[in-house]
């Protein structure tokens, strides 16, 4: 027995597309109470909210709501094809992968490749974001899962550790520490530091220094990893980065020295994260298994 009608699906999809009852009512030419009643009926039947309702703000889709809207729109498209087309109906599954900006050059391409091998019939999309962008994207359903560092994640997220990442110091070849095999934060704190402009990343490095009683000077906050490497290679300070290529040259062909930072508390885990705890749908589970198998280092 069908408990929901195609019309109710259509009304809920309109609300999702236009962000409010008033805008959706204008587009589908029905009253706001009719849309509100349809939404209440659908949410009551499903047993969970499709939208988060905040006074004075647009109706934002919950992660479950975003998934429902996608499947409902696919259902409406299939119904239209059944009525009007002689062509066979083909379903479409989508997966949205997020990646932290500094990790993207190292992990994103191979992750997409592994997902396409494991899930050849799934349409993949991706987004590259800051920590804050990833967290908000996971919460509001723009991303199904994300590759990031284990920073800023509370108990509302599920995280699977992939591997540990050790920070490296980036120095010019004539820097006093350039001949060292490794360095500590205490040694680096005597020199001006070049940190990422990405807020949470810089805060993390500074918090590590403060816990050791160090108060370093910041010479630059770089907008990108390659700018950070270039500034360090030119002697503008010491860069500290968790994601740095092993090649000896910056983009502008300057020699650069990269040394591991040995403070054990500075090591951070790279994780595969998603919003929510407990089981998820089969597609996200399959994607998680493919990424963990392909990226996890023991």
Residue, then its C-alpha position, 0 to 999 in steps of 0.5 A: x500500500x502506498x501511504x504517500x502520494x506523488x503530489x506530496x513528494x512533489x510538494x516536499x521537493x519544491x520546498x527543498x529546492x526553494x528553501x521556504x514554504x512561501x517561495x515553493x507555494x509560488x512556484x507550484x501555485x498552491x497555498x502555503x497551508x497545503x504545502x505545510x500539511x504535505x510536509x507534516x504528513x510526509x515527516x510523520x510517516x517517515x518518523x524524522x524531520x526533513x528540514x531544520x526550522x530556525x526562526x528567521x532563517x531558510x528551511x535547511x535540509x537535514x542530511x536525511x532530508x537531502x537524501x530523501x529529496x534526491x530519491x523523491x526527485x528521482x521517483x518523480x522523474x521515473x514516473x514522468x518517464x513512464x508516462x511520456x517516454x518509450x526509453x527505459x528508466x535508469x536509476x542513479x545513485x550519488x555519493x558526495x565526498x569532501x576533503x580537507x584543502x591541504x590533503x586534497x592534492x595527496x588523497x582526493x584523486x586516488x580516493x575518487x579512483x578507488x571509489x569508481x573501481x568499487x562503485x562503478x554505477x555511482x555518480x561521484x561528486x567532491x568538494x574541497x573545504x577548510x575544517x569548518x567547511x567540511x564540518x558544516x557540509x557533513x552536518x547539512x548533508x552536502x557531503x556523505x563522508x570526508x577525508x580530514x584531520x581528527x580536529x574539531x570532531x565531537x561525539x556526533x561524528x563517526x571517524x575511522x582512522x586511516x593513518x598518522x600524519x607527522x608535521x614537517x618543518x620547511x626551511x631554506x637551505x641556508x637556515x641554521x637548522x637545515x643540516x639537522x636530521x630532525x627538529x623539535x617545536x622548541x628549536x623552531x620557536x626561536x625563528x619566525x614561523x610561516x603558518x597556514x591561513x586556514x584558521x583551525x590548522x594555524x590554531x592547532x600549531x599554536x596550541x601545541x606551542x603554548x602547551x610547551x610554554x613556547x611563544x613563537x613569532x608568526x611572520x606569515x600566514x600563507x593562503x596555500x601550501x605552495x606559497x608557504x613552501x616558497x616563502x620558507x625557501x626564500x628565508x621568510x621563516x620556517x613553515x610548519x605543515x602536516x601535508x608537504x610533498x617530498x620534492x626538494x623544490x618549490x614552485x619557483x624552483x627554489x631549494x627547500x629542506x623538509x625535516x620531521x618534527x619529532x614531538x610525539x604530541x604533534x602527530x595527528x590522525x587522518x580520518x574518514x569522517x561522517x556525521x552521525x553514529x551507528x549504521x548508515x545506508x548501504x552506499x555510504x557503508x560500501x564507500x567507507x569500506x573502499x576508502x578504508x581498504x585503499x587508504x588505511x596504513x597499518 
